[in-house]
Amino acid sequence: MKKQAVFQEVAQQIAQRVHEGTYVTSQKLPSDYDLAEEFQCSRLTVRKAIDLLIGQNLLVKEKDSRLYCLSTRSAYCRTKIQT
């Protein structure tokens, strides 16, 4: 079985937090710096994970560069991290 890339694992963990209600609709997420520290990975890895989740309409990045949860638990059902 092929192992997921680190950014995919990070994206999966963020999506899981949305599913669990840790991040809710319109909630501002921690900065990429804070997430990188928490997941013990580079900021680039976090940014790739965030871009993946934005593409799947789970997160949204506003003009002020703040990152927000776009959808709640229902979005998790359609969010599959693709390899």
C-alpha positions in Angstrom: 0.0 0.0 0.0 1.3 3.4 -0.9 1.9 5.8 2.0 0.3 9.2 1.9 2.4 12.3 1.5 2.8 14.4 4.6 0.7 17.2 3.3 -2.1 14.7 2.7 -1.8 13.4 6.3 -2.0 17.0 7.6 -5.0 17.7 5.4 -6.7 14.6 6.7 -6.1 15.6 10.3 -7.5 19.1 9.7 -10.5 17.6 7.9 -11.0 15.3 10.9 -11.1 18.3 13.2 -13.8 19.9 11.1 -15.7 16.6 11.3 -15.3 16.5 15.1 -16.4 20.1 15.5 -13.0 21.4 16.6 -13.3 23.9 13.8 -16.7 25.1 12.9 -18.2 27.2 10.1 -16.8 30.7 9.9 -14.2 30.0 12.6 -10.7 31.4 12.0 -8.1 28.7 11.9 -4.7 28.9 13.5 -2.0 30.4 11.3 0.1 28.2 9.1 3.0 28.8 11.4 1.1 27.5 14.4 -0.3 24.5 12.4 3.3 23.7 11.2 4.5 23.8 14.8 1.6 21.6 16.0 1.9 19.0 13.2 5.7 19.2 13.4 6.2 19.8 9.7 7.2 22.7 7.4 4.9 25.7 6.7 5.1 24.7 3.0 3.6 21.3 3.9 0.8 23.0 5.8 0.1 25.4 2.9 -0.1 22.4 0.5 -2.6 20.7 2.9 -4.6 23.9 3.2 -4.7 24.4 -0.6 -6.0 20.8 -1.0 -8.8 21.5 1.5 -9.6 24.9 -0.1 -9.9 23.0 -3.4 -12.4 20.6 -1.8 -14.4 23.5 -0.3 -13.7 22.6 3.3 -11.7 25.8 4.0 -11.7 29.3 2.5 -9.0 31.9 2.5 -10.2 35.5 2.7 -8.6 38.5 1.1 -6.9 39.4 4.4 -5.1 36.0 4.2 -7.0 34.6 7.1 -8.1 31.0 6.8 -11.7 30.0 7.8 -13.6 26.8 8.1 -16.2 27.0 5.2 -18.2 23.9 6.0 -19.0 21.8 9.1 -19.4 18.1 9.6 -21.4 17.5 6.4 -18.4 18.6 4.3 -16.3 15.9 5.8 -18.4 13.2 4.2 -17.5 14.4 0.7 -13.9 15.3 1.6 -11.6 12.5 0.6 -7.9 13.2 0.4 -6.8 12.0 -3.0 -3.4 10.5 -3.6 
